Amino acid sequence: APAAKMAALNGGAPWRRGWLPALQFVRRGSKAVTRHWKAMHFQRQKLMAVTEYLAPRPAISPRCLAPRRERAEEDNGYARLLRRQVEEVFRDNRMIAVCQYNSMPGEDMVLMRHYLRKHNIEVKFVLNEIVRPMLSQSKYKNLLPLFVARNILLVSPETKVKEMLRVLKGVPQVNLLGACIDNTILSRQGVENFAKLPSLEATQGQTVGALALLPSQTSSLLQRGSAHLTALLDQHIRQLQAGEMGSPAEPTPAQSSGTH
Amino acid sequence: KKMASKIRVVLRPVKSIVVRFCPFESNVESTRKFLGCINHKKIQATNRNCEVTADVRHDGSEPLVDVMFADGERLIMKGANLTTVEMLTALGSRCSAKELKEEQKSKKKSL
C-alpha cells in the first residue's frame, strides 16, 4: 500500500492524506506509454532521484566578488535615429519650447497640432533618456532639469510666441515650462515678456531715435549762443524799424545813402 | 513596489487642485509626475468639475500641491521630499474618508 501511494505521489498529484487505494494500479491494465500521467516504477523513481543534475559550484561565491556593471551599450539603431532627429531639431529651429504633457484626449491633441501647424510650429514627442545625454554634452546644460516626466517640444523656425501662448491657453493639459529662443534660455515669465515685446522694426526705430537724440542735443547746445545772438539782433532791428515807421520817410533814404 | 499610475483616487469631494512648481529646480520630479497622474482619464472622469491648475514659476520656491475640498478643507502637500506614490495615497485616503462621511450623512438623512 505505501508503495502504491509513493508511486502515485511522484506522478504529480498532490499528497492526499487518508487516501485508501481502492485499486491496485499495476493490475489495472494500462500500457507503458499512456495518454494520462502514469506514475514511475519505484525503482525508476529512486534512480531518477539519485541521478539528478547538480550544478557545479564556483570556487568563490558570486556574492563575494564585486558586482559587474552591466553597461547599457545597447545603442541600437532606433536610439541612434531618435538622437539624430533630436540633434536636427536643436540645430534647425530658432524657437524651442518645452512643455509638460499630461494625457490629453485624442481629438484635442489633433486640434492643437492643427492650430500650431498653421503657425508653422511642430509638435515633437521626445524621450528623456535620449535627450538628457545629448543636452549634457551640448551647450544647453541649463535645460537639463526640465526634462523630467513626460514632455513635448514645440519647435519652429519663426518666433510666433503670442499665437503659441494663445493656443496653449486653450489647452489646460499642456503646461509651458520654458523655452530656448535664439539660443537664449527663457523661463515661462521670460516667454510672456518676450511675447509682449514690440516687433523688431519698432525696436530698431526706437533705438535709432534714442541714439540720435544725444547728437541733436549737442548740436543744439553748441548753436545756442549764436542762435541767441541772432534772435536778439532780429528783435533790435524790429524795434528800430518800428521806431522809424513813426517818423517821416526822409531819414531812411539818408540813412541808406549814408550806409552806402 | 507600487506604480503611480495604478493608484485610483476618487476626486468627488475635491473642488480644485493647484500644483505649483519651478521646473528649473531639481526636486520637482515627484510633483510633476503627480500632476501627470492626476490628469489621467480615469481619475478626471470621477469628477468633471474638479479644476486642475498648474502654476509654473521661476522664483526658486519649492513644489507645492494645494487641494481644496468641497467642504472647505484644505490639504497642502510640499512635494520637495515626497514621492509621487506617497502624495497620491495621502490624497486618496483623505478623499475616501470624506466619501464615507458623506455616504453616512446621506444615509442618516434618508432614514
Interface residues (C-beta under 8 A of the other chain):
Chain A: V98 Q100 Y101 N102 S103 P105 N142 P145 L146 V148 A149 R150 P172 Q173 N175 L176 L177 G178 S187 R188 Q189 G190
Chain B: P23 F24 E25 S26 V28 E29 R32 K33 L35 G36 I38 N39 H40 K41 V52 T53 A54 V56 R57 H58
